[in-house]
Amino acid sequence: MARLFPVRHVMGYIFSLVLSLVALGVVFWDLNVTAGLTILTVCAVIQASLQLVVFMHIGETSNKRSLYLNIILAVFVGVVTIFGTLFTMIWGFR
C-alpha cells in the first residue's frame, strides 16, 4: 500500500503551496521593491522547476534533447509575449 501513495506528488504540492504563501506574503510585508522582486523571482524559478520535475516528469524520458528544446521554445514564446505586451501597452507603440 505504501507504494500506491504518491508521497513525492503530495510533498511537491505542499512545497508549491508554501512557495505561493511566501509570494503572497511579499504583498503583505513592508519590503522595498528590490527585496520583494528578488523573493518573487526566486520563488517563481523554484516553483517552475518543481512543477517541471515533479508534475510534468521532465526527468523521466531518454530523449533529453527534445525536452530541453521544448522548454527553450516555451521560454521564448513567453518572453516574446511579455515584451510584446509591454511594447504595445506601456511603451506606446502604435
KEMIRO-198487 format. One record per atom (N, C-alpha, C): residue number from 0; residue in three letters; atom name; x, y, z. Coordinates in pm, 1 decimal, decimal comma, m for minus. Layout:
<pts>
NUM  Ala  CA  X  Y  Z
...
</pts>
This chain:
<pts>
0  Met  N  81,5  m119,6  0,0
0  Met  CA  0,0  0,0  0,0
0  Met  C  85,6  125,6  0,0
1  Ala  N  203,8  120,0  59,0
1  Ala  CA  290,2  237,3  65,7
1  Ala  C  336,3  280,0  m72,6
2  Arg  N  348,1  187,1  m165,0
2  Arg  CA  391,9  221,3  m299,7
2  Arg  C  280,9  289,3  m379,3
3  Leu  N  157,4  273,0  m338,8
3  Leu  CA  45,5  332,2  m410,8
3  Leu  C  22,4  478,1  m373,6
4  Phe  N  70,2  519,9  m257,4
4  Phe  CA  50,6  657,6  m213,5
4  Phe  C  158,0  746,2  m276,0
5  Pro  N  119,7  851,5  m346,8
5  Pro  CA  218,0  936,3  m416,5
5  Pro  C  282,9  1039,1  m323,8
6  Val  N  376,3  993,9  m243,6
6  Val  CA  441,6  1081,0  m146,1
6  Val  C  512,2  1196,8  m216,7
7  Arg  N  579,1  1168,1  m325,7
7  Arg  CA  653,9  1271,8  m398,1
7  Arg  C  559,3  1380,8  m450,5
8  His  N  444,8  1341,7  m499,4
8  His  CA  349,9  1439,7  m551,1
8  His  C  287,1  1523,0  m439,3
9  Val  N  257,2  1460,0  m328,8
9  Val  CA  198,7  1532,5  m215,8
9  Val  C  299,1  1631,0  m158,2
10  Met  N  424,0  1589,3  m145,5
10  Met  CA  527,6  1680,2  m95,7
10  Met  C  550,1  1795,5  m193,7
11  Gly  N  547,5  1767,4  m322,6
11  Gly  CA  560,6  1873,2  m422,7
11  Gly  C  446,4  1972,0  m415,4
12  Tyr  N  325,1  1921,6  m393,1
12  Tyr  CA  208,2  2007,1  m379,9
12  Tyr  C  219,1  2096,5  m255,9
13  Ile  N  259,8  2037,9  m144,8
13  Ile  CA  275,0  2115,2  m20,9
13  Ile  C  383,1  2220,8  m37,8
14  Phe  N  494,3  2185,1  m101,3
14  Phe  CA  601,9  2281,1  m122,9
14  Phe  C  556,8  2393,0  m216,8
15  Ser  N  474,1  2360,1  m316,1
15  Ser  CA  419,0  2462,5  m405,2
15  Ser  C  328,5  2558,3  m328,1
16  Leu  N  249,5  2504,7  m236,5
16  Leu  CA  165,0  2590,3  m154,2
16  Leu  C  247,5  2682,6  m64,9
17  Val  N  355,3  2629,6  m8,1
17  Val  CA  442,2  2711,3  76,3
17  Val  C  504,9  2824,3  m5,5
18  Leu  N  552,5  2792,0  m125,9
18  Leu  CA  610,7  2895,0  m211,8
18  Leu  C  506,8  2999,5  m251,6
19  Ser  N  384,7  2956,6  m274,5
19  Ser  CA  277,7  3051,6  m306,7
19  Ser  C  245,3  3141,1  m187,4
20  Leu  N  248,3  3084,9  m67,6
20  Leu  CA  224,3  3165,5  52,6
20  Leu  C  336,1  3265,8  76,5
21  Val  N  459,8  3226,3  47,2
21  Val  CA  572,2  3320,7  58,9
21  Val  C  553,8  3434,4  m40,8
22  Ala  N  515,6  3400,8  m163,4
22  Ala  CA  492,4  3504,6  m263,7
22  Ala  C  376,7  3596,2  m222,5
23  Leu  N  272,8  3540,7  m163,9
23  Leu  CA  162,3  3621,9  m114,1
23  Leu  C  205,7  3707,8  4,5
24  Gly  N  294,8  3653,5  85,2
24  Gly  CA  347,6  3728,8  198,5
24  Gly  C  425,6  3851,7  157,8
25  Val  N  486,6  3847,8  40,5
25  Val  CA  560,2  3963,7  m8,7
25  Val  C  465,6  4083,1  m24,4
26  Val  N  341,6  4055,1  m59,2
26  Val  CA  243,5  4162,2  m74,8
26  Val  C  211,7  4225,6  61,1
27  Phe  N  204,2  4144,3  165,0
27  Phe  CA  164,5  4194,9  295,9
27  Phe  C  280,9  4247,4  378,6
28  Trp  N  403,9  4200,5  353,5
28  Trp  CA  519,9  4251,1  425,8
28  Trp  C  556,4  4387,2  370,6
29  Asp  N  612,6  4468,4  451,3
29  Asp  CA  653,6  4600,7  405,9
29  Asp  C  799,2  4593,9  359,8
30  Leu  N  818,4  4546,6  236,6
30  Leu  CA  952,2  4531,6  180,5
30  Leu  C  976,5  4638,2  74,9
31  Asn  N  1104,8  4669,7  54,6
31  Asn  CA  1133,0  4758,1  m57,0
31  Asn  C  1120,2  4680,3  m187,4
32  Val  N  1121,6  4750,3  m298,0
32  Val  CA  1094,1  4689,4  m427,9
32  Val  C  1199,2  4584,3  m463,8
33  Thr  N  1323,8  4613,1  m437,2
33  Thr  CA  1430,8  4520,2  m472,9
33  Thr  C  1418,7  4388,3  m397,7
34  Ala  N  1394,8  4394,2  m268,9
34  Ala  CA  1380,8  4271,5  m189,8
34  Ala  C  1257,0  4193,2  m231,3
35  Gly  N  1147,0  4262,9  m255,2
35  Gly  CA  1024,6  4195,4  m296,7
35  Gly  C  1039,6  4125,6  m431,0
36  Leu  N  1098,8  4194,5  m528,2
36  Leu  CA  1118,9  4133,1  m659,3
36  Leu  C  1217,0  4017,2  m654,0
37  Thr  N  1318,4  4027,9  m569,5
37  Thr  CA  1414,2  3918,8  m555,0
37  Thr  C  1346,3  3794,4  m498,8
38  Ile  N  1267,5  3812,7  m393,6
38  Ile  CA  1196,5  3699,0  m333,3
38  Ile  C  1097,6  3638,7  m432,6
39  Leu  N  1023,7  3723,4  m503,4
39  Leu  CA  927,5  3673,1  m601,5
39  Leu  C  995,9  3598,0  m715,4
40  Thr  N  1108,3  3648,4  m762,4
40  Thr  CA  1180,9  3581,8  m871,3
40  Thr  C  1234,6  3446,7  m826,8
41  Val  N  1292,6  3442,1  m708,4
41  Val  CA  1345,8  3315,2  m657,4
41  Val  C  1232,3  3214,4  m638,3
42  Cys  N  1121,0  3257,4  m580,7
42  Cys  CA  1006,6  3167,7  m562,6
42  Cys  C  952,4  3119,1  m696,3
43  Ala  N  947,1  3207,4  m795,7
43  Ala  CA  894,1  3168,7  m926,6
43  Ala  C  984,2  3066,8  m995,1
44  Val  N  1114,4  3085,4  m987,3
44  Val  CA  1207,5  2991,1  m1050,6
44  Val  C  1201,3  2855,1  m981,2
45  Ile  N  1198,9  2855,0  m848,9
45  Ile  CA  1190,6  2728,7  m774,7
45  Ile  C  1058,6  2657,9  m804,3
46  Gln  N  949,1  2733,5  m807,1
46  Gln  CA  819,5  2670,4  m830,6
46  Gln  C  808,1  2618,1  m974,1
47  Ala  N  860,4  2690,6  m1071,0
47  Ala  CA  857,2  2641,3  m1209,0
47  Ala  C  940,8  2514,5  m1222,9
48  Ser  N  1056,2  2511,1  m1159,7
48  Ser  CA  1139,6  2390,6  m1163,0
48  Ser  C  1070,2  2274,0  m1094,9
49  Leu  N  1007,8  2301,0  m982,8
49  Leu  CA  934,5  2196,6  m910,5
49  Leu  C  820,8  2140,4  m995,4
50  Gln  N  747,0  2227,8  m1061,6
50  Gln  CA  637,7  2182,8  m1147,1
50  Gln  C  690,0  2097,4  m1261,9
51  Leu  N  799,6  2138,3  m1322,5
51  Leu  CA  855,9  2062,1  m1433,7
51  Leu  C  903,4  1924,2  m1389,2
52  Val  N  971,7  1918,5  m1278,0
52  Val  CA  1032,8  1792,4  m1235,8
52  Val  C  929,8  1697,5  m1175,0
53  Val  N  847,5  1747,6  m1083,8
53  Val  CA  757,5  1658,7  m1010,5
53  Val  C  630,9  1626,6  m1089,4
54  Phe  N  564,9  1728,2  m1141,8
54  Phe  CA  433,4  1705,8  m1200,5
54  Phe  C  436,1  1682,2  m1351,1
55  Met  N  536,1  1735,1  m1419,9
55  Met  CA  542,4  1715,2  m1564,5
55  Met  C  646,0  1609,5  m1602,5
56  His  N  710,3  1548,3  m1504,0
56  His  CA  800,3  1434,4  m1521,8
56  His  C  910,0  1464,4  m1624,7
57  Ile  N  976,5  1578,7  m1608,7
57  Ile  CA  1074,4  1623,4  m1706,7
57  Ile  C  1198,2  1532,3  m1708,8
58  Gly  N  1229,1  1465,1  m1602,2
58  Gly  CA  1348,6  1383,2  m1598,1
58  Gly  C  1325,7  1236,2  m1626,7
59  Glu  N  1205,9  1199,1  m1668,8
59  Glu  CA  1174,0  1057,7  m1683,8
59  Glu  C  1174,0  1009,2  m1828,8
60  Thr  N  1245,5  1075,3  m1915,3
60  Thr  CA  1249,8  1032,7  m2054,7
60  Thr  C  1394,3  1018,4  m2099,9
61  Ser  N  1415,2  940,0  m2202,2
61  Ser  CA  1551,1  920,3  m2251,4
61  Ser  C  1590,1  1024,6  m2354,7
62  Asn  N  1491,2  1092,5  m2415,3
62  Asn  CA  1517,7  1191,7  m2518,5
62  Asn  C  1525,7  1330,4  m2455,3
63  Lys  N  1641,0  1363,1  m2399,4
63  Lys  CA  1658,5  1490,2  m2329,1
63  Lys  C  1661,4  1608,1  m2426,1
64  Arg  N  1709,5  1585,4  m2546,2
64  Arg  CA  1724,9  1694,8  m2642,6
64  Arg  C  1590,8  1757,9  m2676,6
65  Ser  N  1491,4  1678,8  m2703,8
65  Ser  CA  1360,3  1733,7  m2738,4
65  Ser  C  1294,1  1800,7  m2618,8
66  Leu  N  1318,2  1748,3  m2498,7
66  Leu  CA  1262,6  1811,2  m2378,6
66  Leu  C  1317,0  1951,6  m2360,1
67  Tyr  N  1448,0  1964,5  m2365,9
67  Tyr  CA  1509,3  2094,9  m2345,0
67  Tyr  C  1478,9  2189,7  m2460,0
68  Leu  N  1463,5  2139,1  m2579,2
68  Leu  CA  1424,3  2222,3  m2692,5
68  Leu  C  1282,9  2277,1  m2671,7
69  Asn  N  1194,0  2194,9  m2622,1
69  Asn  CA  1057,5  2240,3  m2593,4
69  Asn  C  1054,6  2344,3  m2482,0
70  Ile  N  1138,3  2327,0  m2380,6
70  Ile  CA  1145,4  2425,0  m2272,8
70  Ile  C  1198,0  2557,7  m2325,4
71  Ile  N  1301,9  2552,9  m2408,1
71  Ile  CA  1357,0  2675,5  m2465,7
71  Ile  C  1253,1  2745,3  m2553,1
72  Leu  N  1178,3  2669,8  m2631,0
72  Leu  CA  1073,5  2727,6  m2714,1
72  Leu  C  964,4  2791,7  m2628,5
73  Ala  N  925,6  2726,5  m2521,0
73  Ala  CA  823,1  2781,9  m2432,6
73  Ala  C  871,5  2910,5  m2366,0
74  Val  N  996,4  2914,4  m2322,9
74  Val  CA  1052,0  3036,5  m2262,8
74  Val  C  1056,4  3148,2  m2366,5
75  Phe  N  1094,9  3114,6  m2489,7
75  Phe  CA  1099,5  3214,6  m2596,5
75  Phe  C  961,1  3272,6  m2623,7
76  Val  N  860,6  3187,7  m2633,7
76  Val  CA  723,4  3234,7  m2658,5
76  Val  C  676,1  3321,8  m2541,7
77  Gly  N  707,7  3282,2  m2419,3
77  Gly  CA  669,3  3362,0  m2302,9
77  Gly  C  735,5  3498,2  m2301,7
78  Val  N  865,4  3502,3  m2332,3
78  Val  CA  937,8  3629,6  m2333,8
78  Val  C  885,3  3720,4  m2444,6
79  Val  N  861,2  3664,9  m2562,4
79  Val  CA  806,4  3745,3  m2672,8
79  Val  C  668,3  3798,5  m2636,6
80  Thr  N  586,4  3717,6  m2572,1
80  Thr  CA  453,3  3762,1  m2532,0
80  Thr  C  460,7  3874,4  m2428,6
81  Ile  N  545,9  3857,7  m2328,7
81  Ile  CA  558,9  3959,3  m2223,7
81  Ile  C  611,1  4090,1  m2280,9
82  Phe  N  721,2  4083,3  m2356,4
82  Phe  CA  778,6  4207,0  m2408,3
82  Phe  C  693,4  4267,1  m2519,0
83  Gly  N  622,2  4185,1  m2594,3
83  Gly  CA  529,1  4239,2  m2692,6
83  Gly  C  415,6  4314,5  m2626,9
84  Thr  N  365,2  4260,9  m2515,4
84  Thr  CA  259,4  4328,9  m2441,6
84  Thr  C  310,5  4459,0  m2381,7
85  Leu  N  428,9  4455,0  m2321,4
85  Leu  CA  487,7  4577,8  m2267,2
85  Leu  C  510,3  4680,5  m2377,3
86  Phe  N  557,7  4635,3  m2490,9
86  Phe  CA  588,8  4723,2  m2602,3
86  Phe  C  464,8  4795,3  m2651,9
87  Thr  N  354,0  4723,3  m2662,1
87  Thr  CA  233,7  4786,1  m2717,3
87  Thr  C  153,5  4862,5  m2613,0
88  Met  N  148,5  4815,9  m2488,7
88  Met  CA  60,1  4879,6  m2390,1
88  Met  C  128,6  4988,8  m2307,5
89  Ile  N  252,7  4969,3  m2274,5
89  Ile  CA  318,2  5064,7  m2184,8
89  Ile  C  407,3  5162,7  m2260,4
90  Trp  N  483,9  5111,5  m2354,2
90  Trp  CA  580,5  5196,7  m2422,2
90  Trp  C  521,4  5274,6  m2537,9
91  Gly  N  392,0  5263,2  m2562,3
91  Gly  CA  320,0  5349,3  m2653,3
91  Gly  C  342,2  5324,0  m2801,4
92  Phe  N  372,0  5204,8  m2842,1
92  Phe  CA  385,5  5177,8  m2984,7
92  Phe  C  247,4  5173,3  m3048,1
93  Arg  N  233,5  5241,2  m3161,9
93  Arg  CA  103,2  5242,3  m3229,9
93  Arg  C  118,2  5195,2  m3369,9
</pts>
